[in-house]
Amino acid sequence: MKKILSILIIVTTSALAQVTFDANFESGNINTATTTDSINYEVTTREDIGGRWFYFRISGVLNKYLRVHVTNSD
């Protein structure tokens, strides 16, 4: 059964900046990031023998309202 964690993020960048998800750093754990509109994003984490966790960063979100659903890949 997939677990879903919803995160509501309200932060303040340029309204024209593109939202970017990044896990290209040590211990970064993100498999995919998709969106259906400018507010809702779904992030899938990679499988890990150490349990369920996530570690990534989001940029281009200043002055934007986002809803991020984190799901596990198992």
PDB file with SEQRES, HELIX, SHEET and CRYST1 records, atoms N, CA, C and O in Angstrom:
SEQRES   1 A   74  MET LYS LYS ILE LEU SER ILE LEU ILE ILE VAL THR THR          
SEQRES   2 A   74  SER ALA LEU ALA GLN VAL THR PHE ASP ALA ASN PHE GLU          
SEQRES   3 A   74  SER GLY ASN ILE ASN THR ALA THR THR THR ASP SER ILE          
SEQRES   4 A   74  ASN TYR GLU VAL THR THR ARG GLU ASP ILE GLY GLY ARG          
SEQRES   5 A   74  TRP PHE TYR PHE ARG ILE SER GLY VAL LEU ASN LYS TYR          
SEQRES   6 A   74  LEU ARG VAL HIS VAL THR ASN SER ASP                          
SHEET    1 AA1 4 ILE A   4  THR A  12  0                                        
SHEET    2 AA1 4 ASN A  63  ASN A  72 -1                                        
SHEET    3 AA1 4 ASN A  40  THR A  45  1                                        
SHEET    4 AA1 4 THR A  32  THR A  35 -1                                        
SHEET    1 AA2 2 THR A  20  ASP A  22  0                                        
SHEET    2 AA2 2 ARG A  57  SER A  59 -1                                        
CRYST1    1.000    1.000    1.000  90.00  90.00  90.00 P 1           1          
ATOM      1  N   MET A   1       0.839  -1.177   0.000  1.00  0.00           N  
ATOM      2  CA  MET A   1       0.000   0.000   0.000  1.00  0.00           C  
ATOM      3  C   MET A   1       0.883   1.240   0.000  1.00  0.00           C  
ATOM      4  O   MET A   1       1.812   1.354   0.800  1.00  0.00           O  
ATOM      5  N   LYS A   2       0.590   2.147  -0.889  1.00  0.00           N  
ATOM      6  CA  LYS A   2       1.369   3.380  -0.961  1.00  0.00           C  
ATOM      7  C   LYS A   2       0.938   4.340   0.130  1.00  0.00           C  
ATOM      8  O   LYS A   2      -0.250   4.498   0.411  1.00  0.00           O  
ATOM      9  N   LYS A   3       1.910   4.965   0.730  1.00  0.00           N  
ATOM     10  CA  LYS A   3       1.661   6.005   1.720  1.00  0.00           C  
ATOM     11  C   LYS A   3       1.775   7.347   1.021  1.00  0.00           C  
ATOM     12  O   LYS A   3       2.651   7.536   0.177  1.00  0.00           O  
ATOM     13  N   ILE A   4       0.908   8.268   1.362  1.00  0.00           N  
ATOM     14  CA  ILE A   4       0.940   9.599   0.767  1.00  0.00           C  
ATOM     15  C   ILE A   4       1.082  10.628   1.874  1.00  0.00           C  
ATOM     16  O   ILE A   4       0.372  10.584   2.879  1.00  0.00           O  
ATOM     17  N   LEU A   5       1.997  11.540   1.677  1.00  0.00           N  
ATOM     18  CA  LEU A   5       2.220  12.631   2.613  1.00  0.00           C  
ATOM     19  C   LEU A   5       1.978  13.922   1.857  1.00  0.00           C  
ATOM     20  O   LEU A   5       2.622  14.174   0.839  1.00  0.00           O  
ATOM     21  N   SER A   6       1.072  14.731   2.333  1.00  0.00           N  
ATOM     22  CA  SER A   6       0.789  16.014   1.687  1.00  0.00           C  
ATOM     23  C   SER A   6       1.520  17.114   2.431  1.00  0.00           C  
ATOM     24  O   SER A   6       1.471  17.199   3.658  1.00  0.00           O  
ATOM     25  N   ILE A   7       2.190  17.945   1.672  1.00  0.00           N  
ATOM     26  CA  ILE A   7       2.915  19.069   2.238  1.00  0.00           C  
ATOM     27  C   ILE A   7       2.379  20.336   1.596  1.00  0.00           C  
ATOM     28  O   ILE A   7       2.333  20.445   0.370  1.00  0.00           O  
ATOM     29  N   LEU A   8       1.984  21.269   2.399  1.00  0.00           N  
ATOM     30  CA  LEU A   8       1.523  22.552   1.896  1.00  0.00           C  
ATOM     31  C   LEU A   8       2.662  23.543   2.063  1.00  0.00           C  
ATOM     32  O   LEU A   8       3.134  23.779   3.175  1.00  0.00           O  
ATOM     33  N   ILE A   9       3.099  24.118   0.957  1.00  0.00           N  
ATOM     34  CA  ILE A   9       4.239  25.020   0.979  1.00  0.00           C  
ATOM     35  C   ILE A   9       3.802  26.391   0.495  1.00  0.00           C  
ATOM     36  O   ILE A   9       3.293  26.538  -0.616  1.00  0.00           O  
ATOM     37  N   ILE A  10       4.002  27.374   1.329  1.00  0.00           N  
ATOM     38  CA  ILE A  10       3.757  28.753   0.918  1.00  0.00           C  
ATOM     39  C   ILE A  10       5.048  29.522   1.193  1.00  0.00           C  
ATOM     40  O   ILE A  10       5.429  29.722   2.347  1.00  0.00           O  
ATOM     41  N   VAL A  11       5.701  29.940   0.141  1.00  0.00           N  
ATOM     42  CA  VAL A  11       6.934  30.707   0.272  1.00  0.00           C  
ATOM     43  C   VAL A  11       6.884  31.888  -0.679  1.00  0.00           C  
ATOM     44  O   VAL A  11       5.989  31.988  -1.518  1.00  0.00           O  
ATOM     45  N   THR A  12       7.827  32.757  -0.545  1.00  0.00           N  
ATOM     46  CA  THR A  12       7.743  33.907  -1.388  1.00  0.00           C  
ATOM     47  C   THR A  12       8.929  34.013  -2.315  1.00  0.00           C  
ATOM     48  O   THR A  12       9.948  34.250  -1.666  1.00  0.00           O  
ATOM     49  N   THR A  13       9.320  33.840  -4.699  1.00  0.00           N  
ATOM     50  CA  THR A  13      10.175  34.315  -5.780  1.00  0.00           C  
ATOM     51  C   THR A  13       9.336  34.986  -6.816  1.00  0.00           C  
ATOM     52  O   THR A  13       8.142  35.230  -6.640  1.00  0.00           O  
ATOM     53  N   SER A  14       9.943  35.253  -7.812  1.00  0.00           N  
ATOM     54  CA  SER A  14       9.237  35.833  -8.944  1.00  0.00           C  
ATOM     55  C   SER A  14       8.121  34.906  -9.394  1.00  0.00           C  
ATOM     56  O   SER A  14       8.319  33.696  -9.501  1.00  0.00           O  
ATOM     57  N   ALA A  15       6.966  35.463  -9.653  1.00  0.00           N  
ATOM     58  CA  ALA A  15       5.823  34.658 -10.096  1.00  0.00           C  
ATOM     59  C   ALA A  15       6.085  34.010 -11.443  1.00  0.00           C  
ATOM     60  O   ALA A  15       5.372  33.082 -11.826  1.00  0.00           O  
ATOM     61  N   LEU A  16       7.088  34.477 -12.168  1.00  0.00           N  
ATOM     62  CA  LEU A  16       7.395  33.922 -13.478  1.00  0.00           C  
ATOM     63  C   LEU A  16       8.418  32.793 -13.420  1.00  0.00           C  
ATOM     64  O   LEU A  16       8.644  32.127 -14.430  1.00  0.00           O  
ATOM     65  N   ALA A  17       9.036  32.562 -12.278  1.00  0.00           N  
ATOM     66  CA  ALA A  17      10.058  31.530 -12.161  1.00  0.00           C  
ATOM     67  C   ALA A  17       9.436  30.140 -12.269  1.00  0.00           C  
ATOM     68  O   ALA A  17       8.318  29.909 -11.809  1.00  0.00           O  
ATOM     69  N   GLN A  18      10.174  29.225 -12.881  1.00  0.00           N  
ATOM     70  CA  GLN A  18       9.719  27.851 -13.034  1.00  0.00           C  
ATOM     71  C   GLN A  18      10.021  27.073 -11.759  1.00  0.00           C  
ATOM     72  O   GLN A  18      11.105  27.207 -11.190  1.00  0.00           O  
ATOM     73  N   VAL A  19       9.074  26.265 -11.312  1.00  0.00           N  
ATOM     74  CA  VAL A  19       9.269  25.420 -10.140  1.00  0.00           C  
ATOM     75  C   VAL A  19      10.168  24.256 -10.542  1.00  0.00           C  
ATOM     76  O   VAL A  19       9.916  23.586 -11.543  1.00  0.00           O  
ATOM     77  N   THR A  20      11.223  24.017  -9.754  1.00  0.00           N  
ATOM     78  CA  THR A  20      12.185  22.965 -10.049  1.00  0.00           C  
ATOM     79  C   THR A  20      12.398  22.102  -8.815  1.00  0.00           C  
ATOM     80  O   THR A  20      12.641  22.619  -7.725  1.00  0.00           O  
ATOM     81  N   PHE A  21      12.306  20.783  -8.987  1.00  0.00           N  
ATOM     82  CA  PHE A  21      12.597  19.823  -7.932  1.00  0.00           C  
ATOM     83  C   PHE A  21      13.988  19.271  -8.192  1.00  0.00           C  
ATOM     84  O   PHE A  21      14.325  18.950  -9.331  1.00  0.00           O  
ATOM     85  N   ASP A  22      14.803  19.158  -7.140  1.00  0.00           N  
ATOM     86  CA  ASP A  22      16.183  18.707  -7.303  1.00  0.00           C  
ATOM     87  C   ASP A  22      16.564  17.763  -6.176  1.00  0.00           C  
ATOM     88  O   ASP A  22      16.322  18.048  -5.003  1.00  0.00           O  
ATOM     89  N   ALA A  23      17.166  16.634  -6.543  1.00  0.00           N  
ATOM     90  CA  ALA A  23      17.719  15.711  -5.559  1.00  0.00           C  
ATOM     91  C   ALA A  23      19.094  15.241  -6.023  1.00  0.00           C  
ATOM     92  O   ALA A  23      19.558  14.167  -5.641  1.00  0.00           O  
ATOM     93  N   ASN A  24      19.734  16.059  -6.850  1.00  0.00           N  
ATOM     94  CA  ASN A  24      21.036  15.711  -7.390  1.00  0.00           C  
ATOM     95  C   ASN A  24      22.138  16.171  -6.437  1.00  0.00           C  
ATOM     96  O   ASN A  24      22.972  17.011  -6.776  1.00  0.00           O  
ATOM     97  N   PHE A  25      22.116  15.598  -5.240  1.00  0.00           N  
ATOM     98  CA  PHE A  25      23.127  15.863  -4.228  1.00  0.00           C  
ATOM     99  C   PHE A  25      23.179  14.638  -3.332  1.00  0.00           C  
ATOM    100  O   PHE A  25      22.294  13.784  -3.395  1.00  0.00           O  
ATOM    101  N   GLU A  26      24.204  14.545  -2.502  1.00  0.00           N  
ATOM    102  CA  GLU A  26      24.374  13.355  -1.673  1.00  0.00           C  
ATOM    103  C   GLU A  26      23.144  13.115  -0.801  1.00  0.00           C  
ATOM    104  O   GLU A  26      22.667  14.019  -0.114  1.00  0.00           O  
ATOM    105  N   SER A  27      22.646  11.900  -0.841  1.00  0.00           N  
ATOM    106  CA  SER A  27      21.467  11.437  -0.103  1.00  0.00           C  
ATOM    107  C   SER A  27      20.159  11.976  -0.656  1.00  0.00           C  
ATOM    108  O   SER A  27      19.107  11.742  -0.060  1.00  0.00           O  
ATOM    109  N   GLY A  28      20.188  12.690  -1.779  1.00  0.00           N  
ATOM    110  CA  GLY A  28      18.942  13.132  -2.405  1.00  0.00           C  
ATOM    111  C   GLY A  28      18.106  11.921  -2.786  1.00  0.00           C  
ATOM    112  O   GLY A  28      18.635  10.945  -3.318  1.00  0.00           O  
ATOM    113  N   ASN A  29      16.801  11.974  -2.520  1.00  0.00           N  
ATOM    114  CA  ASN A  29      15.958  10.799  -2.735  1.00  0.00           C  
ATOM    115  C   ASN A  29      14.659  11.200  -3.414  1.00  0.00           C  
ATOM    116  O   ASN A  29      13.639  11.397  -2.753  1.00  0.00           O  
ATOM    117  N   ILE A  30      14.701  11.318  -4.730  1.00  0.00           N  
ATOM    118  CA  ILE A  30      13.493  11.602  -5.490  1.00  0.00           C  
ATOM    119  C   ILE A  30      13.585  10.815  -6.798  1.00  0.00           C  
ATOM    120  O   ILE A  30      14.632  10.791  -7.445  1.00  0.00           O  
ATOM    121  N   ASN A  31      12.500  10.183  -7.173  1.00  0.00           N  
ATOM    122  CA  ASN A  31      12.464   9.414  -8.410  1.00  0.00           C  
ATOM    123  C   ASN A  31      11.825  10.239  -9.521  1.00  0.00           C  
ATOM    124  O   ASN A  31      12.424  10.430 -10.579  1.00  0.00           O  
ATOM    125  N   THR A  32      10.611  10.727  -9.282  1.00  0.00           N  
ATOM    126  CA  THR A  32       9.920  11.548 -10.276  1.00  0.00           C  
ATOM    127  C   THR A  32       9.204  12.705  -9.592  1.00  0.00           C  
ATOM    128  O   THR A  32       8.844  12.629  -8.417  1.00  0.00           O  
ATOM    129  N   ALA A  33       9.009  13.759 -10.340  1.00  0.00           N  
ATOM    130  CA  ALA A  33       8.187  14.887  -9.904  1.00  0.00           C  
ATOM    131  C   ALA A  33       7.314  15.269 -11.089  1.00  0.00           C  
ATOM    132  O   ALA A  33       7.822  15.623 -12.153  1.00  0.00           O  
ATOM    133  N   THR A  34       5.999  15.199 -10.906  1.00  0.00           N  
ATOM    134  CA  THR A  34       5.067  15.519 -11.985  1.00  0.00           C  
ATOM    135  C   THR A  34       4.048  16.535 -11.490  1.00  0.00           C  
ATOM    136  O   THR A  34       3.876  16.725 -10.286  1.00  0.00           O  
ATOM    137  N   THR A  35       3.382  17.179 -12.425  1.00  0.00           N  
ATOM    138  CA  THR A  35       2.368  18.162 -12.068  1.00  0.00           C  
ATOM    139  C   THR A  35       1.180  18.053 -13.012  1.00  0.00           C  
ATOM    140  O   THR A  35       1.325  17.676 -14.175  1.00  0.00           O  
ATOM    141  N   THR A  36       0.010  18.386 -12.496  1.00  0.00           N  
ATOM    142  CA  THR A  36      -1.193  18.433 -13.327  1.00  0.00           C  
ATOM    143  C   THR A  36      -1.608  19.874 -13.584  1.00  0.00           C  
ATOM    144  O   THR A  36      -2.351  20.155 -14.524  1.00  0.00           O  
ATOM    145  N   ASP A  37      -1.127  20.781 -12.749  1.00  0.00           N  
ATOM    146  CA  ASP A  37      -1.397  22.207 -12.908  1.00  0.00           C  
ATOM    147  C   ASP A  37      -0.309  22.986 -12.183  1.00  0.00           C  
ATOM    148  O   ASP A  37       0.678  22.395 -11.743  1.00  0.00           O  
ATOM    149  N   SER A  38      -0.464  24.275 -12.052  1.00  0.00           N  
ATOM    150  CA  SER A  38       0.598  25.099 -11.465  1.00  0.00           C  
ATOM    151  C   SER A  38       0.662  25.025  -9.944  1.00  0.00           C  
ATOM    152  O   SER A  38       1.554  25.624  -9.341  1.00  0.00           O  
ATOM    153  N   ILE A  39      -0.259  24.307  -9.311  1.00  0.00           N  
ATOM    154  CA  ILE A  39      -0.291  24.223  -7.851  1.00  0.00           C  
ATOM    155  C   ILE A  39       0.039  22.828  -7.339  1.00  0.00           C  
ATOM    156  O   ILE A  39       0.794  22.693  -6.377  1.00  0.00           O  
ATOM    157  N   ASN A  40      -0.508  21.793  -7.959  1.00  0.00           N  
ATOM    158  CA  ASN A  40      -0.395  20.416  -7.460  1.00  0.00           C  
ATOM    159  C   ASN A  40       0.769  19.662  -8.100  1.00  0.00           C  
ATOM    160  O   ASN A  40       0.901  19.599  -9.323  1.00  0.00           O  
ATOM    161  N   TYR A  41       1.606  19.094  -7.235  1.00  0.00           N  
ATOM    162  CA  TYR A  41       2.771  18.323  -7.671  1.00  0.00           C  
ATOM    163  C   TYR A  41       2.759  16.982  -6.961  1.00  0.00           C  
ATOM    164  O   TYR A  41       2.367  16.892  -5.797  1.00  0.00           O  
ATOM    165  N   GLU A  42       3.190  15.939  -7.660  1.00  0.00           N  
ATOM    166  CA  GLU A  42       3.342  14.622  -7.042  1.00  0.00           C  
ATOM    167  C   GLU A  42       4.789  14.191  -7.188  1.00  0.00           C  
ATOM    168  O   GLU A  42       5.339  14.162  -8.289  1.00  0.00           O  
ATOM    169  N   VAL A  43       5.394  13.856  -6.055  1.00  0.00           N  
ATOM    170  CA  VAL A  43       6.786  13.434  -6.013  1.00  0.00           C  
ATOM    171  C   VAL A  43       6.818  11.976  -5.575  1.00  0.00           C  
ATOM    172  O   VAL A  43       6.193  11.602  -4.583  1.00  0.00           O  
ATOM    173  N   THR A  44       7.551  11.157  -6.323  1.00  0.00           N  
ATOM    174  CA  THR A  44       7.742   9.753  -5.966  1.00  0.00           C  
ATOM    175  C   THR A  44       9.188   9.575  -5.531  1.00  0.00           C  
ATOM    176  O   THR A  44      10.110   9.995  -6.231  1.00  0.00           O  
ATOM    177  N   THR A  45       9.385   8.953  -4.375  1.00  0.00           N  
ATOM    178  CA  THR A  45      10.735   8.730  -3.874  1.00  0.00           C  
ATOM    179  C   THR A  45      11.262   7.390  -4.358  1.00  0.00           C  
ATOM    180  O   THR A  45      10.492   6.510  -4.743  1.00  0.00           O  
ATOM    181  N   ARG A  46      12.565   7.244  -4.335  1.00  0.00           N  
ATOM    182  CA  ARG A  46      13.202   5.976  -4.706  1.00  0.00           C  
ATOM    183  C   ARG A  46      13.050   4.969  -3.574  1.00  0.00           C  
ATOM    184  O   ARG A  46      12.935   5.335  -2.404  1.00  0.00           O  
ATOM    185  N   GLU A  47      13.051   3.697  -3.947  1.00  0.00           N  
ATOM    186  CA  GLU A  47      13.047   2.647  -2.929  1.00  0.00           C  
ATOM    187  C   GLU A  47      14.359   2.706  -2.161  1.00  0.00           C  
ATOM    188  O   GLU A  47      15.407   3.041  -2.714  1.00  0.00           O  
ATOM    189  N   ASP A  48      14.281   2.373  -0.878  1.00  0.00           N  
ATOM    190  CA  ASP A  48      15.476   2.392  -0.051  1.00  0.00           C  
ATOM    191  C   ASP A  48      15.326   1.335   1.023  1.00  0.00           C  
ATOM    192  O   ASP A  48      14.268   1.226   1.643  1.00  0.00           O  
ATOM    193  N   ILE A  49      16.372   0.554   1.253  1.00  0.00           N  
ATOM    194  CA  ILE A  49      16.290  -0.494   2.267  1.00  0.00           C  
ATOM    195  C   ILE A  49      16.231   0.087   3.672  1.00  0.00           C  
ATOM    196  O   ILE A  49      15.881  -0.614   4.621  1.00  0.00           O  
ATOM    197  N   GLY A  50      16.570   1.356   3.809  1.00  0.00           N  
ATOM    198  CA  GLY A  50      16.569   2.008   5.112  1.00  0.00           C  
ATOM    199  C   GLY A  50      15.207   2.506   5.556  1.00  0.00           C  
ATOM    200  O   GLY A  50      15.096   3.132   6.610  1.00  0.00           O  
ATOM    201  N   GLY A  51      14.178   2.245   4.783  1.00  0.00           N  
ATOM    202  CA  GLY A  51      12.839   2.693   5.168  1.00  0.00           C  
ATOM    203  C   GLY A  51      12.326   3.791   4.260  1.00  0.00           C  
ATOM    204  O   GLY A  51      12.913   4.082   3.217  1.00  0.00           O  
ATOM    205  N   ARG A  52      11.235   4.390   4.667  1.00  0.00           N  
ATOM    206  CA  ARG A  52      10.596   5.439   3.867  1.00  0.00           C  
ATOM    207  C   ARG A  52      11.052   6.813   4.329  1.00  0.00           C  
ATOM    208  O   ARG A  52      10.942   7.152   5.508  1.00  0.00           O  
ATOM    209  N   TRP A  53      11.559   7.591   3.401  1.00  0.00           N  
ATOM    210  CA  TRP A  53      12.026   8.931   3.706  1.00  0.00           C  
ATOM    211  C   TRP A  53      12.135   9.705   2.405  1.00  0.00           C  
ATOM    212  O   TRP A  53      12.083   9.114   1.326  1.00  0.00           O  
ATOM    213  N   PHE A  54      12.282  10.998   2.493  1.00  0.00           N  
ATOM    214  CA  PHE A  54      12.496  11.813   1.307  1.00  0.00           C  
ATOM    215  C   PHE A  54      13.432  12.965   1.648  1.00  0.00           C  
ATOM    216  O   PHE A  54      13.467  13.452   2.778  1.00  0.00           O  
ATOM    217  N   TYR A  55      14.188  13.385   0.641  1.00  0.00           N  
ATOM    218  CA  TYR A  55      15.136  14.479   0.820  1.00  0.00           C  
ATOM    219  C   TYR A  55      15.357  15.109  -0.550  1.00  0.00           C  
ATOM    220  O   TYR A  55      16.001  14.512  -1.413  1.00  0.00           O  
ATOM    221  N   PHE A  56      14.832  16.299  -0.750  1.00  0.00           N  
ATOM    222  CA  PHE A  56      14.981  17.009  -2.013  1.00  0.00           C  
ATOM    223  C   PHE A  56      14.768  18.487  -1.764  1.00  0.00           C  
ATOM    224  O   PHE A  56      14.344  18.889  -0.681  1.00  0.00           O  
ATOM    225  N   ARG A  57      15.063  19.297  -2.774  1.00  0.00           N  
ATOM    226  CA  ARG A  57      14.831  20.734  -2.638  1.00  0.00           C  
ATOM    227  C   ARG A  57      13.955  21.207  -3.797  1.00  0.00           C  
ATOM    228  O   ARG A  57      13.934  20.607  -4.872  1.00  0.00           O  
ATOM    229  N   ILE A  58      13.242  22.287  -3.548  1.00  0.00           N  
ATOM    230  CA  ILE A  58      12.371  22.887  -4.551  1.00  0.00           C  
ATOM    231  C   ILE A  58      12.805  24.341  -4.708  1.00  0.00           C  
ATOM    232  O   ILE A  58      12.969  25.058  -3.721  1.00  0.00           O  
ATOM    233  N   SER A  59      12.987  24.768  -5.948  1.00  0.00           N  
ATOM    234  CA  SER A  59      13.342  26.166  -6.194  1.00  0.00           C  
ATOM    235  C   SER A  59      12.314  26.796  -7.126  1.00  0.00           C  
ATOM    236  O   SER A  59      11.524  26.096  -7.760  1.00  0.00           O  
ATOM    237  N   GLY A  60      12.331  28.103  -7.200  1.00  0.00           N  
ATOM    238  CA  GLY A  60      11.390  28.837  -8.040  1.00  0.00           C  
ATOM    239  C   GLY A  60      10.008  28.930  -7.424  1.00  0.00           C  
ATOM    240  O   GLY A  60       9.009  28.971  -8.142  1.00  0.00           O  
ATOM    241  N   VAL A  61       9.939  28.964  -6.102  1.00  0.00           N  
ATOM    242  CA  VAL A  61       8.640  28.936  -5.427  1.00  0.00           C  
ATOM    243  C   VAL A  61       8.297  30.213  -4.661  1.00  0.00           C  
ATOM    244  O   VAL A  61       7.264  30.275  -3.994  1.00  0.00           O  
ATOM    245  N   LEU A  62       9.128  31.202  -4.748  1.00  0.00           N  
ATOM    246  CA  LEU A  62       8.861  32.437  -4.025  1.00  0.00           C  
ATOM    247  C   LEU A  62       7.548  33.060  -4.501  1.00  0.00           C  
ATOM    248  O   LEU A  62       7.331  33.203  -5.705  1.00  0.00           O  
ATOM    249  N   ASN A  63       6.681  33.427  -3.575  1.00  0.00           N  
ATOM    250  CA  ASN A  63       5.353  33.999  -3.841  1.00  0.00           C  
ATOM    251  C   ASN A  63       4.406  33.037  -4.557  1.00  0.00           C  
ATOM    252  O   ASN A  63       3.476  33.474  -5.234  1.00  0.00           O  
ATOM    253  N   LYS A  64       4.633  31.745  -4.414  1.00  0.00           N  
ATOM    254  CA  LYS A  64       3.759  30.745  -5.029  1.00  0.00           C  
ATOM    255  C   LYS A  64       3.168  29.843  -3.962  1.00  0.00           C  
ATOM    256  O   LYS A  64       3.772  29.617  -2.913  1.00  0.00           O  
ATOM    257  N   TYR A  65       1.990  29.337  -4.242  1.00  0.00           N  
ATOM    258  CA  TYR A  65       1.294  28.387  -3.383  1.00  0.00           C  
ATOM    259  C   TYR A  65       1.428  27.025  -4.048  1.00  0.00           C  
ATOM    260  O   TYR A  65       1.039  26.868  -5.205  1.00  0.00           O  
ATOM    261  N   LEU A  66       1.978  26.023  -3.332  1.00  0.00           N  
ATOM    262  CA  LEU A  66       2.157  24.680  -3.877  1.00  0.00           C  
ATOM    263  C   LEU A  66       1.526  23.651  -2.958  1.00  0.00           C  
ATOM    264  O   LEU A  66       1.491  23.827  -1.740  1.00  0.00           O  
ATOM    265  N   ARG A  67       1.036  22.591  -3.546  1.00  0.00           N  
ATOM    266  CA  ARG A  67       0.610  21.414  -2.783  1.00  0.00           C  
ATOM    267  C   ARG A  67       1.426  20.253  -3.327  1.00  0.00           C  
ATOM    268  O   ARG A  67       1.324  19.912  -4.506  1.00  0.00           O  
ATOM    269  N   VAL A  68       2.243  19.642  -2.462  1.00  0.00           N  
ATOM    270  CA  VAL A  68       3.130  18.558  -2.870  1.00  0.00           C  
ATOM    271  C   VAL A  68       2.680  17.275  -2.186  1.00  0.00           C  
ATOM    272  O   VAL A  68       2.583  17.213  -0.961  1.00  0.00           O  
ATOM    273  N   HIS A  69       2.405  16.250  -2.992  1.00  0.00           N  
ATOM    274  CA  HIS A  69       2.059  14.923  -2.481  1.00  0.00           C  
ATOM    275  C   HIS A  69       3.292  14.047  -2.665  1.00  0.00           C  
ATOM    276  O   HIS A  69       3.765  13.856  -3.785  1.00  0.00           O  
ATOM    277  N   VAL A  70       3.810  13.513  -1.557  1.00  0.00           N  
ATOM    278  CA  VAL A  70       4.981  12.643  -1.614  1.00  0.00           C  
ATOM    279  C   VAL A  70       4.501  11.212  -1.489  1.00  0.00           C  
ATOM    280  O   VAL A  70       3.850  10.855  -0.507  1.00  0.00           O  
ATOM    281  N   THR A  71       4.823  10.381  -2.488  1.00  0.00           N  
ATOM    282  CA  THR A  71       4.450   8.969  -2.453  1.00  0.00           C  
ATOM    283  C   THR A  71       5.712   8.133  -2.531  1.00  0.00           C  
ATOM    284  O   THR A  71       6.716   8.546  -3.113  1.00  0.00           O  
ATOM    285  N   ASN A  72       5.645   6.956  -1.940  1.00  0.00           N  
ATOM    286  CA  ASN A  72       6.771   6.034  -1.994  1.00  0.00           C  
ATOM    287  C   ASN A  72       6.665   5.169  -3.234  1.00  0.00           C  
ATOM    288  O   ASN A  72       5.570   4.921  -3.738  1.00  0.00           O  
ATOM    289  N   SER A  73       7.788   4.718  -3.714  1.00  0.00           N  
ATOM    290  CA  SER A  73       7.818   3.946  -4.949  1.00  0.00           C  
ATOM    291  C   SER A  73       7.536   2.467  -4.734  1.00  0.00           C  
ATOM    292  O   SER A  73       7.534   1.704  -5.700  1.00  0.00           O  
ATOM    293  N   ASP A  74       7.300   2.041  -3.501  1.00  0.00           N  
ATOM    294  CA  ASP A  74       7.058   0.607  -3.275  1.00  0.00           C  
ATOM    295  C   ASP A  74       5.625   0.217  -3.500  1.00  0.00           C  
ATOM    296  O   ASP A  74       5.271  -0.952  -3.349  1.00  0.00           O  
TER     297      ASP A  74                                                      
END                                                                             
